[in-house]
Amino acid sequence: MVQLARARGALIAIATVVAAVVAVDGAATALVGDLARALTVGERPTDWWVVERAGRVVAALTRAEGREPVGPARPGLGVVLGQSTALAGIDPRVLMESDRGRRWANLSGVGGSVFRIAYMDRLLEESRLRPDVVVIAINPYMIFGTPERALRAAEYRRNRNRIKPWVWTWENRPLLNLMLRPALYEVRRALFTRLGYHTEDFFAPEPDPFAQRRGDPAVKPLSPAELAGRLEFNRQLGWYAPESYGRPSDAGMRTLEALIRRHRDLGAEVVLVLMPERSPQRDATPPVALDRIRSLNTGPFRERPVPILELRDAVPDDDFNDLDHLSHQGRAITSRRLAERLKGLLPNPSRR
């Protein structure tokens, strides 16, 4: 009884804190919304587990390169950067079978925005890796991105709940997963990079960095009704609105241009790939979205155009799990088509 009496005060204190957090969370959401107002271009940071996975691949690639002899016969390195459509849709082993003499790895993340691709690319930038080929695999909607406020509003409409009454769940993961852990990593990185440490020093190496990595979370095949619901959800995000690809997409285009310039400045051949999409999504995407991407070669890169491989209609509708994530068969088709298209574009795989 004495022990229970001692614990009673602690339990009351914990319950009081939990109740206060619930009240503050509900009130803040009702009054001012969530983090969107404080985020650059309305995008949340990349989930920590995505950063960690890519960091493990970078660490393994660096270790593998360290075992190779230095000289003209050193194997080349190709890297795929994208989002979940590229992660689930491009098998690096198929690329390696076609492009012998060059290793290929898929460093794509998840999200739906070129802003998040840039976040993942920084892991590569701060490593000792210098790929000679970089494939940036996107869907047109990614230059507009996924504004956080639009995403939350669409989810609230879908759930018929405009005020989230739960705490420390998937919807509230920013505090720990998107703020605390990345912030701690940033502090460590800032301290130790001055001492000569690189990305590979912060992560345990992935056992097989060249293995094809499925999109996470796994995308299950959707029914016709679910596909229609997803199409409407994407419409609410603004992906199919022509006006989204005017000024709202400027930041995305600048990010994409900066990615291309960075890797070109380091001597890499950069190829832009438009990933396959199911026909309803292709039909819903406004032509201006594609025009904006193609404008790279009439604007900033007109003197040295970027190869743009359009694979949007390369896969039949039956080989998708949803509107833009491929099935196993669709991934095989896309990987083979991409390998074929790359053959005439890439330099000799021997490294400098």
C-alpha positions as CSV (number, residue, x, y, z in Angstrom):
1,M,0.0,0.0,0.0
2,V,2.8,2.3,0.8
3,Q,4.4,1.7,-2.6
4,L,1.1,2.4,-4.4
5,A,0.7,5.6,-2.4
6,R,4.2,6.7,-3.5
7,A,3.4,5.9,-7.2
8,R,0.1,7.8,-7.0
9,G,1.7,11.2,-7.2
10,A,3.8,10.2,-10.2
11,L,0.8,8.8,-12.0
12,I,-1.2,11.9,-11.4
13,A,1.6,14.1,-12.7
14,I,1.9,11.9,-15.9
15,A,-1.9,12.0,-16.4
16,T,-1.8,15.8,-16.0
17,V,1.0,16.2,-18.5
18,V,-0.8,14.0,-21.1
19,A,-4.1,15.9,-20.6
20,A,-2.3,19.2,-21.1
21,V,-0.6,18.0,-24.3
22,V,-3.9,16.8,-25.7
23,A,-5.5,20.1,-24.9
24,V,-2.7,22.2,-26.4
25,D,-2.5,20.0,-29.5
26,G,-6.2,20.1,-30.2
27,A,-6.3,23.9,-29.5
28,A,-3.3,24.7,-31.7
29,T,-4.6,22.6,-34.6
30,A,-8.0,24.2,-34.4
31,L,-6.7,27.7,-34.2
32,V,-3.6,27.9,-36.4
33,G,-3.2,24.5,-38.1
34,D,0.0,22.5,-38.0
35,L,3.6,23.0,-39.0
36,A,2.8,24.1,-42.6
37,R,3.0,27.8,-41.9
38,A,6.5,27.5,-40.5
39,L,8.0,25.3,-43.3
40,T,9.7,26.4,-46.4
41,V,7.4,26.0,-49.4
42,G,5.0,24.1,-47.1
43,E,7.0,20.8,-47.2
44,R,7.8,18.7,-44.2
45,P,11.3,17.3,-43.8
46,T,12.0,13.8,-45.0
47,D,11.2,11.0,-42.5
48,W,14.2,10.0,-40.5
49,W,13.9,6.3,-41.5
50,V,14.3,7.4,-45.2
51,V,17.4,9.4,-44.4
52,E,18.9,6.5,-42.4
53,R,18.3,4.0,-45.1
54,A,19.9,6.2,-47.8
55,G,22.8,6.9,-45.4
56,R,23.4,3.2,-45.0
57,V,23.6,2.7,-48.8
58,V,26.0,5.6,-49.1
59,A,28.2,4.1,-46.4
60,A,28.3,0.8,-48.1
61,L,29.0,2.3,-51.6
62,T,31.9,4.3,-50.1
63,R,33.3,1.2,-48.5
64,A,33.0,-0.8,-51.8
65,E,34.7,2.0,-53.7
66,G,37.5,2.1,-51.2
67,R,38.4,-1.5,-52.1
68,E,38.7,-0.8,-55.8
69,P,42.1,0.1,-57.4
70,V,42.6,3.7,-58.3
71,G,43.1,4.2,-62.1
72,P,41.4,4.2,-65.4
73,A,39.9,0.7,-64.9
74,R,38.0,1.6,-61.8
75,P,34.3,0.9,-62.2
76,G,31.9,3.7,-62.8
77,L,29.1,4.6,-60.4
78,G,25.5,5.4,-61.4
79,V,23.0,6.7,-58.9
80,V,19.2,7.0,-59.1
81,L,17.7,10.0,-57.2
82,G,13.9,10.3,-57.0
83,Q,10.9,9.5,-54.7
84,S,8.9,6.4,-54.0
85,T,7.9,6.0,-57.7
86,A,11.6,5.6,-58.5
87,L,12.4,3.6,-55.4
88,A,9.7,1.0,-56.3
89,G,10.1,1.4,-60.1
90,I,13.8,1.2,-60.9
91,D,15.8,-2.0,-60.2
92,P,19.6,-1.1,-60.1
93,R,20.5,-4.8,-60.8
94,V,18.8,-4.5,-64.2
95,L,20.8,-1.4,-65.0
96,M,24.0,-3.1,-64.0
97,E,23.3,-6.1,-66.2
98,S,22.9,-3.8,-69.2
99,D,25.6,-1.3,-68.3
100,R,28.5,-3.6,-67.4
101,G,31.5,-1.9,-65.8
102,R,29.3,0.6,-63.8
103,R,27.7,0.0,-60.5
104,W,24.2,1.3,-60.0
105,A,22.4,2.2,-56.7
106,N,19.0,3.6,-56.0
107,L,19.1,6.4,-53.4
108,S,15.5,7.5,-53.9
109,G,13.4,8.5,-50.9
110,V,9.7,8.9,-50.5
111,G,7.4,11.9,-50.5
112,G,6.3,13.4,-53.8
113,S,8.5,16.4,-54.2
114,V,11.8,17.5,-55.7
115,F,12.5,19.3,-52.4
116,R,12.8,16.0,-50.7
117,I,15.1,14.7,-53.5
118,A,17.5,17.6,-52.7
119,Y,17.4,16.6,-49.0
120,M,18.4,13.1,-49.9
121,D,21.0,14.3,-52.4
122,R,22.8,16.1,-49.6
123,L,23.8,12.8,-48.1
124,L,25.6,12.1,-51.4
125,E,27.0,15.6,-51.6
126,E,28.6,15.2,-48.1
127,S,30.0,11.8,-48.8
128,R,33.2,11.0,-50.7
129,L,31.3,9.5,-53.6
130,R,31.4,11.1,-57.0
131,P,29.1,9.3,-59.4
132,D,29.8,9.6,-63.1
133,V,26.1,9.2,-63.9
134,V,23.1,10.6,-62.0
135,V,19.5,9.7,-63.1
136,I,16.9,12.0,-61.6
137,A,13.6,10.2,-61.9
138,I,10.5,12.2,-61.2
139,N,6.8,12.6,-62.0
140,P,5.6,16.0,-63.3
141,Y,3.6,16.7,-60.1
142,M,6.8,16.7,-58.1
143,I,7.9,20.1,-59.3
144,F,4.8,21.5,-57.6
145,G,5.3,19.2,-54.7
146,T,3.0,18.4,-51.8
147,P,2.2,21.5,-49.8
148,E,1.7,20.5,-46.2
149,R,-1.4,22.6,-45.7
150,A,-3.1,21.1,-48.8
151,L,-2.1,17.6,-47.7
152,R,-3.6,18.1,-44.2
153,A,-6.8,19.7,-45.6
154,A,-7.3,16.8,-48.0
155,E,-6.7,14.2,-45.2
156,Y,-9.2,16.0,-42.9
157,R,-11.8,16.0,-45.7
158,R,-11.2,12.4,-46.3
159,N,-11.5,11.5,-42.6
160,R,-14.2,14.0,-42.0
161,N,-12.2,15.4,-39.1
162,R,-10.7,18.8,-39.2
163,I,-9.2,18.7,-35.7
164,K,-6.9,15.8,-34.9
165,P,-7.7,14.7,-31.3
166,W,-4.8,12.3,-31.0
167,V,-1.3,12.8,-29.7
168,W,2.1,11.2,-30.6
169,T,0.6,9.2,-33.5
170,W,1.5,9.1,-37.2
171,E,0.0,12.5,-37.7
172,N,2.0,14.0,-34.9
173,R,5.3,12.4,-35.8
174,P,7.1,15.7,-36.7
175,L,8.1,16.3,-33.1
176,L,10.3,13.2,-32.8
177,N,10.8,11.8,-36.2
178,L,10.9,14.9,-38.3
179,M,12.4,17.4,-35.9
180,L,14.3,15.8,-33.0
181,R,16.2,13.0,-34.7
182,P,17.1,15.0,-37.8
183,A,18.1,17.9,-35.6
184,L,20.4,15.7,-33.6
185,Y,21.9,14.4,-36.8
186,E,22.5,17.9,-38.1
187,V,24.3,18.9,-34.8
188,R,26.5,15.9,-35.1
189,R,27.2,16.5,-38.8
190,A,28.0,20.2,-38.2
191,L,30.4,19.3,-35.4
192,F,32.2,16.4,-37.1
193,T,32.4,17.5,-40.7
194,R,34.9,20.1,-39.6
195,L,37.0,17.3,-38.4
196,G,36.9,15.5,-41.7
197,Y,34.0,13.2,-41.2
198,H,31.6,12.4,-44.0
199,T,28.1,10.9,-44.5
200,E,29.5,7.3,-44.5
201,D,30.9,7.9,-41.0
202,F,27.4,8.4,-39.5
203,F,25.7,5.3,-40.7
204,A,26.3,1.5,-40.6
205,P,26.8,0.2,-44.1
206,E,23.9,-1.5,-45.9
207,P,24.7,-5.3,-46.5
208,D,23.9,-5.1,-50.2
209,P,23.7,-1.5,-51.5
210,F,23.1,-2.6,-55.0
211,A,19.9,-4.6,-54.2
212,Q,16.6,-3.4,-55.6
213,R,14.8,-1.6,-52.8
214,R,11.0,-1.7,-52.7
215,G,9.1,1.4,-52.0
216,D,8.3,1.9,-48.3
217,P,5.7,1.8,-47.1
218,A,4.7,-1.0,-49.5
219,V,2.0,0.0,-51.9
220,K,-0.8,-2.5,-52.2
221,P,-2.9,-2.8,-55.4
222,L,-6.0,-0.6,-55.2
223,S,-9.5,-1.4,-56.3
224,P,-11.2,0.8,-59.0
225,A,-13.1,2.7,-56.2
226,E,-9.8,3.3,-54.3
227,L,-8.1,4.5,-57.5
228,A,-10.9,7.0,-58.1
229,G,-10.6,8.1,-54.5
230,R,-6.8,8.5,-54.9
231,L,-7.3,10.5,-58.1
232,E,-9.7,12.9,-56.3
233,F,-7.2,13.2,-53.3
234,N,-4.4,14.1,-55.7
235,R,-6.7,16.7,-57.3
236,Q,-7.3,18.3,-53.9
237,L,-3.5,18.5,-53.5
238,G,-3.4,20.7,-56.6
239,W,-1.5,18.2,-58.8
240,Y,-3.9,18.5,-61.7
241,A,-4.5,22.2,-61.6
242,P,-2.8,24.2,-64.4
243,E,-2.4,27.2,-62.1
244,S,-0.2,25.0,-59.8
245,Y,2.5,25.0,-62.4
246,G,2.9,28.8,-62.7
247,R,4.5,30.7,-59.9
248,P,3.8,28.0,-57.2
249,S,6.1,25.6,-59.0
250,D,9.0,28.1,-59.3
251,A,10.7,26.8,-56.2
252,G,10.5,23.3,-57.4
253,M,12.0,24.1,-60.8
254,R,14.9,26.0,-59.1
255,T,15.6,23.0,-56.9
256,L,15.6,20.7,-59.9
257,E,17.9,23.0,-61.8
258,A,20.3,23.2,-58.8
259,L,20.4,19.4,-58.6
260,I,21.4,19.1,-62.3
261,R,24.0,21.9,-62.0
262,R,25.6,20.4,-58.9
263,H,26.2,17.0,-60.5
264,R,27.3,18.4,-63.8
265,D,29.8,20.7,-62.1
266,L,31.3,17.5,-60.5
267,G,31.6,15.9,-63.9
268,A,28.6,13.6,-63.9
269,E,26.3,13.0,-66.8
270,V,22.8,13.9,-65.7
271,V,19.7,12.3,-67.2
272,L,16.1,13.3,-66.3
273,V,13.5,10.5,-66.4
274,L,9.7,11.0,-66.3
275,M,8.5,7.9,-64.5
276,P,5.5,5.8,-65.8
277,E,2.0,6.7,-64.7
278,R,-1.4,5.0,-65.0
279,S,-3.5,6.5,-67.8
280,P,-6.0,8.3,-65.5
281,Q,-3.1,10.2,-63.9
282,R,-1.5,11.0,-67.3
283,D,-4.8,12.3,-68.6
284,A,-5.4,14.4,-65.5
285,T,-1.9,16.0,-65.5
286,P,-2.1,19.4,-67.3
287,P,0.2,19.9,-70.3
288,V,1.8,22.9,-68.6
289,A,3.4,20.6,-66.1
290,L,5.3,18.9,-68.8
291,D,6.0,22.2,-70.6
292,R,7.7,23.5,-67.4
293,I,10.0,20.5,-67.2
294,R,10.9,20.7,-70.9
295,S,11.6,24.4,-70.5
296,L,14.9,23.4,-68.8
297,N,16.3,22.9,-72.3
298,T,14.9,26.1,-73.7
299,G,16.0,28.2,-70.7
300,P,18.9,27.4,-68.2
301,F,20.3,24.5,-70.2
302,R,19.7,25.6,-73.7
303,E,23.4,25.5,-74.6
304,R,23.8,22.0,-73.2
305,P,20.4,20.3,-73.0
306,V,19.6,17.7,-70.4
307,P,18.5,14.3,-71.8
308,I,14.8,13.9,-70.8
309,L,13.6,10.3,-71.1
310,E,9.8,10.2,-71.1
311,L,8.5,6.8,-69.9
312,R,5.1,8.0,-68.7
313,D,3.3,5.7,-71.0
314,A,5.8,2.9,-71.1
315,V,3.9,0.5,-68.8
316,P,0.3,-0.8,-69.2
317,D,-2.3,0.1,-66.6
318,D,-2.5,-3.4,-65.3
319,D,1.1,-3.3,-64.2
320,F,0.5,-0.5,-61.6
321,N,-0.4,-0.9,-57.9
322,D,-2.0,2.5,-57.9
323,L,-1.8,5.6,-60.0
324,D,2.0,5.9,-60.2
325,H,3.6,3.0,-58.1
326,L,4.5,0.0,-60.3
327,S,4.0,-3.7,-59.6
328,H,6.9,-6.2,-59.8
329,Q,6.1,-6.7,-63.5
330,G,5.9,-2.9,-64.1
331,R,9.2,-2.4,-62.4
332,A,10.9,-5.0,-64.6
333,I,9.5,-3.3,-67.7
334,T,10.5,0.2,-66.6
335,S,14.0,-0.9,-65.6
336,R,14.6,-2.7,-69.0
337,R,13.3,0.3,-70.9
338,L,15.4,2.7,-68.9
339,A,18.5,0.5,-69.4
340,E,17.9,0.5,-73.2
341,R,17.4,4.3,-73.4
342,L,20.6,4.9,-71.3
343,K,22.9,2.9,-73.5
344,G,23.4,5.6,-76.1
345,L,23.6,8.4,-73.6
346,L,26.2,7.3,-71.1
347,P,30.0,7.8,-71.1
348,N,32.4,4.9,-70.8
349,P,31.9,3.3,-67.4
350,S,35.5,3.5,-66.5
351,R,36.1,6.1,-63.8
352,R,38.6,8.9,-64.0
